[in-house]
């Protein structure tokens, strides 16, 4: 089974990783100025999910890059 990404797929994966990283940073920074504990918990949940998503995307992206 071929696991290489096409060039446009590599670029799109890279763009998604960048987007998820920006979202992660924004949620983390907003926690510092938020006074609502429920909202802080929701943002922390988003941070943790974003970390998982980014790690999964990175492992997929790195694996596809190594095969090329």
CHARMM internal coordinates of N, CA and C (Angstrom, degrees):
IC EDIT
DIST 1 N 1 CA 1.4568
DIST 1 CA 1 C 1.5327
ANGL 1 N 1 CA 1 C 109.26
DIST 1 C 2 N 1.2870
ANGL 1 CA 1 C 2 N 117.26
DIHE 1 N 1 CA 1 C 2 N 128.61
DIST 2 N 2 CA 1.4617
ANGL 1 C 2 N 2 CA 124.05
DIHE 1 CA 1 C 2 N 2 CA -179.56
DIST 2 CA 2 C 1.5251
ANGL 2 N 2 CA 2 C 109.62
DIHE 1 C 2 N 2 CA 2 C -75.89
DIST 2 C 3 N 1.3457
ANGL 2 CA 2 C 3 N 116.97
DIHE 2 N 2 CA 2 C 3 N 126.39
DIST 3 N 3 CA 1.4684
ANGL 2 C 3 N 3 CA 120.90
DIHE 2 CA 2 C 3 N 3 CA -178.42
DIST 3 CA 3 C 1.5227
ANGL 3 N 3 CA 3 C 112.11
DIHE 2 C 3 N 3 CA 3 C -112.98
DIST 3 C 4 N 1.3077
ANGL 3 CA 3 C 4 N 117.72
DIHE 3 N 3 CA 3 C 4 N 4.73
DIST 4 N 4 CA 1.4574
ANGL 3 C 4 N 4 CA 119.69
DIHE 3 CA 3 C 4 N 4 CA 179.24
DIST 4 CA 4 C 1.5188
ANGL 4 N 4 CA 4 C 110.40
DIHE 3 C 4 N 4 CA 4 C -72.97
DIST 4 C 5 N 1.3096
ANGL 4 CA 4 C 5 N 114.84
DIHE 4 N 4 CA 4 C 5 N 143.42
DIST 5 N 5 CA 1.4601
ANGL 4 C 5 N 5 CA 120.05
DIHE 4 CA 4 C 5 N 5 CA 173.93
DIST 5 CA 5 C 1.5197
ANGL 5 N 5 CA 5 C 108.94
DIHE 4 C 5 N 5 CA 5 C -91.22
DIST 5 C 6 N 1.2940
ANGL 5 CA 5 C 6 N 115.46
DIHE 5 N 5 CA 5 C 6 N 144.38
DIST 6 N 6 CA 1.4603
ANGL 5 C 6 N 6 CA 119.89
DIHE 5 CA 5 C 6 N 6 CA 171.85
DIST 6 CA 6 C 1.5283
ANGL 6 N 6 CA 6 C 107.39
DIHE 5 C 6 N 6 CA 6 C -67.77
DIST 6 C 7 N 1.3379
ANGL 6 CA 6 C 7 N 117.49
DIHE 6 N 6 CA 6 C 7 N 157.34
DIST 7 N 7 CA 1.4733
ANGL 6 C 7 N 7 CA 119.00
DIHE 6 CA 6 C 7 N 7 CA -178.88
DIST 7 CA 7 C 1.5278
ANGL 7 N 7 CA 7 C 113.82
DIHE 6 C 7 N 7 CA 7 C -53.45
DIST 7 C 8 N 1.3307
ANGL 7 CA 7 C 8 N 117.42
DIHE 7 N 7 CA 7 C 8 N -41.69
DIST 8 N 8 CA 1.4691
ANGL 7 C 8 N 8 CA 118.53
DIHE 7 CA 7 C 8 N 8 CA -179.58
DIST 8 CA 8 C 1.5277
ANGL 8 N 8 CA 8 C 111.44
DIHE 7 C 8 N 8 CA 8 C -69.43
DIST 8 C 9 N 1.3229
ANGL 8 CA 8 C 9 N 117.82
DIHE 8 N 8 CA 8 C 9 N -29.72
DIST 9 N 9 CA 1.4625
ANGL 8 C 9 N 9 CA 120.69
DIHE 8 CA 8 C 9 N 9 CA 176.72
DIST 9 CA 9 C 1.5263
ANGL 9 N 9 CA 9 C 111.19
DIHE 8 C 9 N 9 CA 9 C -70.59
DIST 9 C 10 N 1.3241
ANGL 9 CA 9 C 10 N 116.32
DIHE 9 N 9 CA 9 C 10 N -38.16
DIST 10 N 10 CA 1.4644
ANGL 9 C 10 N 10 CA 120.27
DIHE 9 CA 9 C 10 N 10 CA 175.67
DIST 10 CA 10 C 1.5238
ANGL 10 N 10 CA 10 C 110.79
DIHE 9 C 10 N 10 CA 10 C -61.91
DIST 10 C 11 N 1.3355
ANGL 10 CA 10 C 11 N 115.79
DIHE 10 N 10 CA 10 C 11 N -43.68
DIST 11 N 11 CA 1.4678
ANGL 10 C 11 N 11 CA 120.31
DIHE 10 CA 10 C 11 N 11 CA 180.00
DIST 11 CA 11 C 1.5267
ANGL 11 N 11 CA 11 C 110.59
DIHE 10 C 11 N 11 CA 11 C -65.33
DIST 11 C 12 N 1.3156
ANGL 11 CA 11 C 12 N 117.61
DIHE 11 N 11 CA 11 C 12 N -42.16
DIST 12 N 12 CA 1.4614
ANGL 11 C 12 N 12 CA 120.50
DIHE 11 CA 11 C 12 N 12 CA 179.78
DIST 12 CA 12 C 1.5298
ANGL 12 N 12 CA 12 C 111.13
DIHE 11 C 12 N 12 CA 12 C -65.97
DIST 12 C 13 N 1.3291
ANGL 12 CA 12 C 13 N 116.75
DIHE 12 N 12 CA 12 C 13 N -39.77
DIST 13 N 13 CA 1.4675
ANGL 12 C 13 N 13 CA 120.40
DIHE 12 CA 12 C 13 N 13 CA 177.22
DIST 13 CA 13 C 1.5231
ANGL 13 N 13 CA 13 C 110.14
DIHE 12 C 13 N 13 CA 13 C -62.71
DIST 13 C 14 N 1.3212
ANGL 13 CA 13 C 14 N 116.23
DIHE 13 N 13 CA 13 C 14 N -42.45
DIST 14 N 14 CA 1.4675
ANGL 13 C 14 N 14 CA 121.39
DIHE 13 CA 13 C 14 N 14 CA 177.64
DIST 14 CA 14 C 1.5235
ANGL 14 N 14 CA 14 C 110.63
DIHE 13 C 14 N 14 CA 14 C -61.48
DIST 14 C 15 N 1.3213
ANGL 14 CA 14 C 15 N 117.39
DIHE 14 N 14 CA 14 C 15 N -42.02
DIST 15 N 15 CA 1.4621
ANGL 14 C 15 N 15 CA 121.31
DIHE 14 CA 14 C 15 N 15 CA 179.44
DIST 15 CA 15 C 1.5281
ANGL 15 N 15 CA 15 C 111.32
DIHE 14 C 15 N 15 CA 15 C -65.49
DIST 15 C 16 N 1.3289
ANGL 15 CA 15 C 16 N 117.27
DIHE 15 N 15 CA 15 C 16 N -38.70
DIST 16 N 16 CA 1.4660
ANGL 15 C 16 N 16 CA 120.50
DIHE 15 CA 15 C 16 N 16 CA 177.92
DIST 16 CA 16 C 1.5211
ANGL 16 N 16 CA 16 C 110.34
DIHE 15 C 16 N 16 CA 16 C -65.24
DIST 16 C 17 N 1.3292
ANGL 16 CA 16 C 17 N 116.90
DIHE 16 N 16 CA 16 C 17 N -41.67
DIST 17 N 17 CA 1.4683
ANGL 16 C 17 N 17 CA 120.86
DIHE 16 CA 16 C 17 N 17 CA 177.65
DIST 17 CA 17 C 1.5316
ANGL 17 N 17 CA 17 C 109.95
DIHE 16 C 17 N 17 CA 17 C -60.64
DIST 17 C 18 N 1.3135
ANGL 17 CA 17 C 18 N 116.75
DIHE 17 N 17 CA 17 C 18 N -44.52
DIST 18 N 18 CA 1.4700
ANGL 17 C 18 N 18 CA 120.05
DIHE 17 CA 17 C 18 N 18 CA 178.11
DIST 18 CA 18 C 1.5211
ANGL 18 N 18 CA 18 C 111.45
DIHE 17 C 18 N 18 CA 18 C -61.67
DIST 18 C 19 N 1.3249
ANGL 18 CA 18 C 19 N 116.88
DIHE 18 N 18 CA 18 C 19 N -44.46
DIST 19 N 19 CA 1.4651
ANGL 18 C 19 N 19 CA 121.29
DIHE 18 CA 18 C 19 N 19 CA -179.77
DIST 19 CA 19 C 1.5277
ANGL 19 N 19 CA 19 C 110.95
DIHE 18 C 19 N 19 CA 19 C -62.17
DIST 19 C 20 N 1.3392
ANGL 19 CA 19 C 20 N 116.72
DIHE 19 N 19 CA 19 C 20 N -46.55
DIST 20 N 20 CA 1.4535
ANGL 19 C 20 N 20 CA 120.59
DIHE 19 CA 19 C 20 N 20 CA -179.53
DIST 20 CA 20 C 1.5337
ANGL 20 N 20 CA 20 C 110.84
DIHE 19 C 20 N 20 CA 20 C -63.78
DIST 20 C 21 N 1.3335
ANGL 20 CA 20 C 21 N 117.21
DIHE 20 N 20 CA 20 C 21 N -34.63
DIST 21 N 21 CA 1.4614
ANGL 20 C 21 N 21 CA 121.24
DIHE 20 CA 20 C 21 N 21 CA 178.44
DIST 21 CA 21 C 1.5247
ANGL 21 N 21 CA 21 C 110.66
DIHE 20 C 21 N 21 CA 21 C -66.36
DIST 21 C 22 N 1.3203
ANGL 21 CA 21 C 22 N 117.13
DIHE 21 N 21 CA 21 C 22 N -43.19
DIST 22 N 22 CA 1.4658
ANGL 21 C 22 N 22 CA 121.08
DIHE 21 CA 21 C 22 N 22 CA 177.96
DIST 22 CA 22 C 1.5318
ANGL 22 N 22 CA 22 C 110.18
DIHE 21 C 22 N 22 CA 22 C -63.07
DIST 22 C 23 N 1.3277
ANGL 22 CA 22 C 23 N 117.02
DIHE 22 N 22 CA 22 C 23 N -43.11
DIST 23 N 23 CA 1.4715
ANGL 22 C 23 N 23 CA 120.81
DIHE 22 CA 22 C 23 N 23 CA 177.96
DIST 23 CA 23 C 1.5238
ANGL 23 N 23 CA 23 C 111.13
DIHE 22 C 23 N 23 CA 23 C -61.69
DIST 23 C 24 N 1.3210
ANGL 23 CA 23 C 24 N 116.53
DIHE 23 N 23 CA 23 C 24 N -41.95
DIST 24 N 24 CA 1.4532
ANGL 23 C 24 N 24 CA 122.06
DIHE 23 CA 23 C 24 N 24 CA 178.15
DIST 24 CA 24 C 1.5275
ANGL 24 N 24 CA 24 C 110.96
DIHE 23 C 24 N 24 CA 24 C -60.03
DIST 24 C 25 N 1.3230
ANGL 24 CA 24 C 25 N 115.78
DIHE 24 N 24 CA 24 C 25 N -48.89
DIST 25 N 25 CA 1.4627
ANGL 24 C 25 N 25 CA 120.10
DIHE 24 CA 24 C 25 N 25 CA -179.41
DIST 25 CA 25 C 1.5228
ANGL 25 N 25 CA 25 C 111.78
DIHE 24 C 25 N 25 CA 25 C -62.96
DIST 25 C 26 N 1.3179
ANGL 25 CA 25 C 26 N 116.26
DIHE 25 N 25 CA 25 C 26 N -40.30
DIST 26 N 26 CA 1.4641
ANGL 25 C 26 N 26 CA 120.15
DIHE 25 CA 25 C 26 N 26 CA -179.56
DIST 26 CA 26 C 1.5336
ANGL 26 N 26 CA 26 C 110.75
DIHE 25 C 26 N 26 CA 26 C -64.19
DIST 26 C 27 N 1.3314
ANGL 26 CA 26 C 27 N 116.48
DIHE 26 N 26 CA 26 C 27 N -45.13
DIST 27 N 27 CA 1.4674
ANGL 26 C 27 N 27 CA 119.63
DIHE 26 CA 26 C 27 N 27 CA 179.09
DIST 27 CA 27 C 1.5270
ANGL 27 N 27 CA 27 C 110.91
DIHE 26 C 27 N 27 CA 27 C -62.79
DIST 27 C 28 N 1.3170
ANGL 27 CA 27 C 28 N 116.04
DIHE 27 N 27 CA 27 C 28 N -41.19
DIST 28 N 28 CA 1.4670
ANGL 27 C 28 N 28 CA 120.18
DIHE 27 CA 27 C 28 N 28 CA -179.73
DIST 28 CA 28 C 1.5354
ANGL 28 N 28 CA 28 C 110.39
DIHE 27 C 28 N 28 CA 28 C -64.70
DIST 28 C 29 N 1.3049
ANGL 28 CA 28 C 29 N 117.39
DIHE 28 N 28 CA 28 C 29 N -43.64
DIST 29 N 29 CA 1.4668
ANGL 28 C 29 N 29 CA 120.64
DIHE 28 CA 28 C 29 N 29 CA 179.48
DIST 29 CA 29 C 1.5246
ANGL 29 N 29 CA 29 C 112.12
DIHE 28 C 29 N 29 CA 29 C -67.43
DIST 29 C 30 N 1.3222
ANGL 29 CA 29 C 30 N 117.26
DIHE 29 N 29 CA 29 C 30 N -38.69
DIST 30 N 30 CA 1.4608
ANGL 29 C 30 N 30 CA 120.81
DIHE 29 CA 29 C 30 N 30 CA -178.45
DIST 30 CA 30 C 1.5281
ANGL 30 N 30 CA 30 C 111.70
DIHE 29 C 30 N 30 CA 30 C -66.93
DIST 30 C 31 N 1.3286
ANGL 30 CA 30 C 31 N 116.68
DIHE 30 N 30 CA 30 C 31 N -26.55
DIST 31 N 31 CA 1.4729
ANGL 30 C 31 N 31 CA 119.38
DIHE 30 CA 30 C 31 N 31 CA 177.78
DIST 31 CA 31 C 1.5253
ANGL 31 N 31 CA 31 C 111.08
DIHE 30 C 31 N 31 CA 31 C -60.87
DIST 31 C 32 N 1.3277
ANGL 31 CA 31 C 32 N 115.92
DIHE 31 N 31 CA 31 C 32 N -31.76
DIST 32 N 32 CA 1.4622
ANGL 31 C 32 N 32 CA 120.49
DIHE 31 CA 31 C 32 N 32 CA -178.30
DIST 32 CA 32 C 1.5148
ANGL 32 N 32 CA 32 C 114.38
DIHE 31 C 32 N 32 CA 32 C -70.90
DIST 32 C 33 N 1.3242
ANGL 32 CA 32 C 33 N 117.38
DIHE 32 N 32 CA 32 C 33 N -21.96
DIST 33 N 33 CA 1.4676
ANGL 32 C 33 N 33 CA 119.68
DIHE 32 CA 32 C 33 N 33 CA -178.81
DIST 33 CA 33 C 1.5249
ANGL 33 N 33 CA 33 C 112.56
DIHE 32 C 33 N 33 CA 33 C -112.87
DIST 33 C 34 N 1.3167
ANGL 33 CA 33 C 34 N 116.03
DIHE 33 N 33 CA 33 C 34 N 5.83
DIST 34 N 34 CA 1.4615
ANGL 33 C 34 N 34 CA 121.40
DIHE 33 CA 33 C 34 N 34 CA -179.05
DIST 34 CA 34 C 1.5261
ANGL 34 N 34 CA 34 C 109.42
DIHE 33 C 34 N 34 CA 34 C -92.81
DIST 34 C 35 N 1.3197
ANGL 34 CA 34 C 35 N 116.21
DIHE 34 N 34 CA 34 C 35 N 136.65
DIST 35 N 35 CA 1.4575
ANGL 34 C 35 N 35 CA 120.85
DIHE 34 CA 34 C 35 N 35 CA -179.49
DIST 35 CA 35 C 1.5239
ANGL 35 N 35 CA 35 C 112.54
DIHE 34 C 35 N 35 CA 35 C -106.11
DIST 35 C 36 N 1.3100
ANGL 35 CA 35 C 36 N 117.72
DIHE 35 N 35 CA 35 C 36 N -10.99
DIST 36 N 36 CA 1.4624
ANGL 35 C 36 N 36 CA 122.47
DIHE 35 CA 35 C 36 N 36 CA 179.96
DIST 36 CA 36 C 1.5314
ANGL 36 N 36 CA 36 C 109.28
DIHE 35 C 36 N 36 CA 36 C -87.18
DIST 36 C 37 N 1.3200
ANGL 36 CA 36 C 37 N 116.41
DIHE 36 N 36 CA 36 C 37 N 116.88
DIST 37 N 37 CA 1.4678
ANGL 36 C 37 N 37 CA 120.08
DIHE 36 CA 36 C 37 N 37 CA -176.74
DIST 37 CA 37 C 1.5219
ANGL 37 N 37 CA 37 C 113.30
DIHE 36 C 37 N 37 CA 37 C -65.11
DIST 37 C 38 N 1.3195
ANGL 37 CA 37 C 38 N 117.65
DIHE 37 N 37 CA 37 C 38 N -35.51
DIST 38 N 38 CA 1.4677
ANGL 37 C 38 N 38 CA 120.16
DIHE 37 CA 37 C 38 N 38 CA 177.62
DIST 38 CA 38 C 1.5279
ANGL 38 N 38 CA 38 C 110.37
DIHE 37 C 38 N 38 CA 38 C -64.14
DIST 38 C 39 N 1.3108
ANGL 38 CA 38 C 39 N 116.58
DIHE 38 N 38 CA 38 C 39 N -41.63
DIST 39 N 39 CA 1.4581
ANGL 38 C 39 N 39 CA 120.86
DIHE 38 CA 38 C 39 N 39 CA 178.73
DIST 39 CA 39 C 1.5291
ANGL 39 N 39 CA 39 C 110.77
DIHE 38 C 39 N 39 CA 39 C -67.29
DIST 39 C 40 N 1.3269
ANGL 39 CA 39 C 40 N 116.81
DIHE 39 N 39 CA 39 C 40 N -39.13
DIST 40 N 40 CA 1.4680
ANGL 39 C 40 N 40 CA 120.80
DIHE 39 CA 39 C 40 N 40 CA 176.69
DIST 40 CA 40 C 1.5236
ANGL 40 N 40 CA 40 C 111.05
DIHE 39 C 40 N 40 CA 40 C -60.19
DIST 40 C 41 N 1.3401
ANGL 40 CA 40 C 41 N 116.61
DIHE 40 N 40 CA 40 C 41 N -43.70
DIST 41 N 41 CA 1.4657
ANGL 40 C 41 N 41 CA 120.44
DIHE 40 CA 40 C 41 N 41 CA 178.26
DIST 41 CA 41 C 1.5224
ANGL 41 N 41 CA 41 C 111.25
DIHE 40 C 41 N 41 CA 41 C -63.31
DIST 41 C 42 N 1.3098
ANGL 41 CA 41 C 42 N 116.95
DIHE 41 N 41 CA 41 C 42 N -39.85
DIST 42 N 42 CA 1.4582
ANGL 41 C 42 N 42 CA 121.05
DIHE 41 CA 41 C 42 N 42 CA 177.85
DIST 42 CA 42 C 1.5232
ANGL 42 N 42 CA 42 C 111.04
DIHE 41 C 42 N 42 CA 42 C -64.34
DIST 42 C 43 N 1.3252
ANGL 42 CA 42 C 43 N 116.84
DIHE 42 N 42 CA 42 C 43 N -42.15
DIST 43 N 43 CA 1.4655
ANGL 42 C 43 N 43 CA 120.01
DIHE 42 CA 42 C 43 N 43 CA 177.92
DIST 43 CA 43 C 1.5248
ANGL 43 N 43 CA 43 C 111.18
DIHE 42 C 43 N 43 CA 43 C -67.05
DIST 43 C 44 N 1.3212
ANGL 43 CA 43 C 44 N 118.19
DIHE 43 N 43 CA 43 C 44 N -36.61
DIST 44 N 44 CA 1.4611
ANGL 43 C 44 N 44 CA 120.79
DIHE 43 CA 43 C 44 N 44 CA 177.56
DIST 44 CA 44 C 1.5290
ANGL 44 N 44 CA 44 C 110.42
DIHE 43 C 44 N 44 CA 44 C -65.76
DIST 44 C 45 N 1.3106
ANGL 44 CA 44 C 45 N 116.29
DIHE 44 N 44 CA 44 C 45 N -39.10
DIST 45 N 45 CA 1.4624
ANGL 44 C 45 N 45 CA 120.31
DIHE 44 CA 44 C 45 N 45 CA 176.15
DIST 45 CA 45 C 1.5369
ANGL 45 N 45 CA 45 C 109.61
DIHE 44 C 45 N 45 CA 45 C -61.92
DIST 45 C 46 N 1.3194
ANGL 45 CA 45 C 46 N 116.97
DIHE 45 N 45 CA 45 C 46 N -41.30
DIST 46 N 46 CA 1.4665
ANGL 45 C 46 N 46 CA 121.63
DIHE 45 CA 45 C 46 N 46 CA 177.15
DIST 46 CA 46 C 1.5269
ANGL 46 N 46 CA 46 C 110.76
DIHE 45 C 46 N 46 CA 46 C -63.21
DIST 46 C 47 N 1.3297
ANGL 46 CA 46 C 47 N 116.81
DIHE 46 N 46 CA 46 C 47 N -41.51
DIST 47 N 47 CA 1.4654
ANGL 46 C 47 N 47 CA 121.40
DIHE 46 CA 46 C 47 N 47 CA 178.21
DIST 47 CA 47 C 1.5213
ANGL 47 N 47 CA 47 C 110.29
DIHE 46 C 47 N 47 CA 47 C -60.23
DIST 47 C 48 N 1.3248
ANGL 47 CA 47 C 48 N 116.92
DIHE 47 N 47 CA 47 C 48 N -48.35
DIST 48 N 48 CA 1.4633
ANGL 47 C 48 N 48 CA 120.50
DIHE 47 CA 47 C 48 N 48 CA -178.32
DIST 48 CA 48 C 1.5273
ANGL 48 N 48 CA 48 C 111.69
DIHE 47 C 48 N 48 CA 48 C -63.92
DIST 48 C 49 N 1.3341
ANGL 48 CA 48 C 49 N 117.03
DIHE 48 N 48 CA 48 C 49 N -40.44
DIST 49 N 49 CA 1.4625
ANGL 48 C 49 N 49 CA 120.09
DIHE 48 CA 48 C 49 N 49 CA 178.37
DIST 49 CA 49 C 1.5206
ANGL 49 N 49 CA 49 C 110.57
DIHE 48 C 49 N 49 CA 49 C -67.66
DIST 49 C 50 N 1.3169
ANGL 49 CA 49 C 50 N 117.45
DIHE 49 N 49 CA 49 C 50 N -38.83
DIST 50 N 50 CA 1.4624
ANGL 49 C 50 N 50 CA 121.25
DIHE 49 CA 49 C 50 N 50 CA 178.73
DIST 50 CA 50 C 1.5257
ANGL 50 N 50 CA 50 C 111.47
DIHE 49 C 50 N 50 CA 50 C -63.56
DIST 50 C 51 N 1.3266
ANGL 50 CA 50 C 51 N 116.92
DIHE 50 N 50 CA 50 C 51 N -39.22
DIST 51 N 51 CA 1.4640
ANGL 50 C 51 N 51 CA 120.83
DIHE 50 CA 50 C 51 N 51 CA 177.74
DIST 51 CA 51 C 1.5234
ANGL 51 N 51 CA 51 C 110.00
DIHE 50 C 51 N 51 CA 51 C -61.45
DIST 51 C 52 N 1.3275
ANGL 51 CA 51 C 52 N 116.94
DIHE 51 N 51 CA 51 C 52 N -44.94
DIST 52 N 52 CA 1.4658
ANGL 51 C 52 N 52 CA 120.89
DIHE 51 CA 51 C 52 N 52 CA 177.78
DIST 52 CA 52 C 1.5278
ANGL 52 N 52 CA 52 C 110.64
DIHE 51 C 52 N 52 CA 52 C -61.51
DIST 52 C 53 N 1.3305
ANGL 52 CA 52 C 53 N 116.30
DIHE 52 N 52 CA 52 C 53 N -45.03
DIST 53 N 53 CA 1.4692
ANGL 52 C 53 N 53 CA 120.81
DIHE 52 CA 52 C 53 N 53 CA -179.08
DIST 53 CA 53 C 1.5292
ANGL 53 N 53 CA 53 C 111.53
DIHE 52 C 53 N 53 CA 53 C -62.19
DIST 53 C 54 N 1.3254
ANGL 53 CA 53 C 54 N 115.84
DIHE 53 N 53 CA 53 C 54 N -45.06
DIST 54 N 54 CA 1.4625
ANGL 53 C 54 N 54 CA 120.41
DIHE 53 CA 53 C 54 N 54 CA -179.27
DIST 54 CA 54 C 1.5214
ANGL 54 N 54 CA 54 C 110.66
DIHE 53 C 54 N 54 CA 54 C -63.68
DIST 54 C 55 N 1.3151
ANGL 54 CA 54 C 55 N 117.35
DIHE 54 N 54 CA 54 C 55 N -43.70
DIST 55 N 55 CA 1.4650
ANGL 54 C 55 N 55 CA 120.35
DIHE 54 CA 54 C 55 N 55 CA 178.79
DIST 55 CA 55 C 1.5233
ANGL 55 N 55 CA 55 C 111.78
DIHE 54 C 55 N 55 CA 55 C -61.72
DIST 55 C 56 N 1.3129
ANGL 55 CA 55 C 56 N 116.16
DIHE 55 N 55 CA 55 C 56 N -40.54
DIST 56 N 56 CA 1.4614
ANGL 55 C 56 N 56 CA 119.86
DIHE 55 CA 55 C 56 N 56 CA 177.97
DIST 56 CA 56 C 1.5271
ANGL 56 N 56 CA 56 C 110.84
DIHE 55 C 56 N 56 CA 56 C -65.38
DIST 56 C 57 N 1.3139
ANGL 56 CA 56 C 57 N 116.72
DIHE 56 N 56 CA 56 C 57 N -44.91
DIST 57 N 57 CA 1.4635
ANGL 56 C 57 N 57 CA 120.35
DIHE 56 CA 56 C 57 N 57 CA 178.21
DIST 57 CA 57 C 1.5241
ANGL 57 N 57 CA 57 C 111.48
DIHE 56 C 57 N 57 CA 57 C -63.32
DIST 57 C 58 N 1.3335
ANGL 57 CA 57 C 58 N 116.94
DIHE 57 N 57 CA 57 C 58 N -40.76
DIST 58 N 58 CA 1.4591
ANGL 57 C 58 N 58 CA 120.12
DIHE 57 CA 57 C 58 N 58 CA -179.87
DIST 58 CA 58 C 1.5154
ANGL 58 N 58 CA 58 C 111.97
DIHE 57 C 58 N 58 CA 58 C -64.32
DIST 58 C 59 N 1.3250
ANGL 58 CA 58 C 59 N 117.18
DIHE 58 N 58 CA 58 C 59 N -42.01
DIST 59 N 59 CA 1.4600
ANGL 58 C 59 N 59 CA 118.85
DIHE 58 CA 58 C 59 N 59 CA 179.90
DIST 59 CA 59 C 1.5250
ANGL 59 N 59 CA 59 C 110.76
DIHE 58 C 59 N 59 CA 59 C -65.81
DIST 59 C 60 N 1.3086
ANGL 59 CA 59 C 60 N 116.74
DIHE 59 N 59 CA 59 C 60 N -38.22
DIST 60 N 60 CA 1.4561
ANGL 59 C 60 N 60 CA 121.28
DIHE 59 CA 59 C 60 N 60 CA 176.63
DIST 60 CA 60 C 1.5285
ANGL 60 N 60 CA 60 C 110.66
DIHE 59 C 60 N 60 CA 60 C -65.70
DIST 60 C 61 N 1.3191
ANGL 60 CA 60 C 61 N 115.85
DIHE 60 N 60 CA 60 C 61 N -44.76
DIST 61 N 61 CA 1.4680
ANGL 60 C 61 N 61 CA 121.58
DIHE 60 CA 60 C 61 N 61 CA -178.45
DIST 61 CA 61 C 1.5287
ANGL 61 N 61 CA 61 C 110.72
DIHE 60 C 61 N 61 CA 61 C -65.00
DIST 61 C 62 N 1.3293
ANGL 61 CA 61 C 62 N 117.06
DIHE 61 N 61 CA 61 C 62 N -45.68
DIST 62 N 62 CA 1.4715
ANGL 61 C 62 N 62 CA 120.78
DIHE 61 CA 61 C 62 N 62 CA 179.88
DIST 62 CA 62 C 1.5182
ANGL 62 N 62 CA 62 C 111.18
DIHE 61 C 62 N 62 CA 62 C -63.83
DIST 62 C 63 N 1.3193
ANGL 62 CA 62 C 63 N 117.19
DIHE 62 N 62 CA 62 C 63 N -42.73
DIST 63 N 63 CA 1.4579
ANGL 62 C 63 N 63 CA 120.97
DIHE 62 CA 62 C 63 N 63 CA 179.61
DIST 63 CA 63 C 1.5207
ANGL 63 N 63 CA 63 C 110.36
DIHE 62 C 63 N 63 CA 63 C -61.25
DIST 63 C 64 N 1.3098
ANGL 63 CA 63 C 64 N 117.26
DIHE 63 N 63 CA 63 C 64 N -43.23
DIST 64 N 64 CA 1.4633
ANGL 63 C 64 N 64 CA 119.85
DIHE 63 CA 63 C 64 N 64 CA -179.05
DIST 64 CA 64 C 1.5265
ANGL 64 N 64 CA 64 C 111.31
DIHE 63 C 64 N 64 CA 64 C -68.20
DIST 64 C 65 N 1.3426
ANGL 64 CA 64 C 65 N 116.32
DIHE 64 N 64 CA 64 C 65 N -32.70
DIST 65 N 65 CA 1.4587
ANGL 64 C 65 N 65 CA 120.27
DIHE 64 CA 64 C 65 N 65 CA 179.72
DIST 65 CA 65 C 1.5279
ANGL 65 N 65 CA 65 C 111.01
DIHE 64 C 65 N 65 CA 65 C -71.52
DIST 65 C 66 N 1.3199
ANGL 65 CA 65 C 66 N 117.48
DIHE 65 N 65 CA 65 C 66 N -35.60
DIST 66 N 66 CA 1.4577
ANGL 65 C 66 N 66 CA 121.56
DIHE 65 CA 65 C 66 N 66 CA -179.58
DIST 66 CA 66 C 1.5250
ANGL 66 N 66 CA 66 C 111.70
DIHE 65 C 66 N 66 CA 66 C -68.83
DIST 66 C 67 N 1.3123
ANGL 66 CA 66 C 67 N 116.79
DIHE 66 N 66 CA 66 C 67 N -26.75
DIST 67 N 67 CA 1.4569
ANGL 66 C 67 N 67 CA 120.35
DIHE 66 CA 66 C 67 N 67 CA -177.31
DIST 67 CA 67 C 1.5202
ANGL 67 N 67 CA 67 C 113.22
DIHE 66 C 67 N 67 CA 67 C -82.84
DIST 67 C 68 N 1.3005
ANGL 67 CA 67 C 68 N 116.98
DIHE 67 N 67 CA 67 C 68 N -11.49
DIST 68 N 68 CA 1.4661
ANGL 67 C 68 N 68 CA 119.47
DIHE 67 CA 67 C 68 N 68 CA -176.51
DIST 68 CA 68 C 1.5103
ANGL 68 N 68 CA 68 C 111.32
DIHE 67 C 68 N 68 CA 68 C -83.21
END
COOR INIT
IC SEED 1 N 1 CA 1 C
IC BUILD
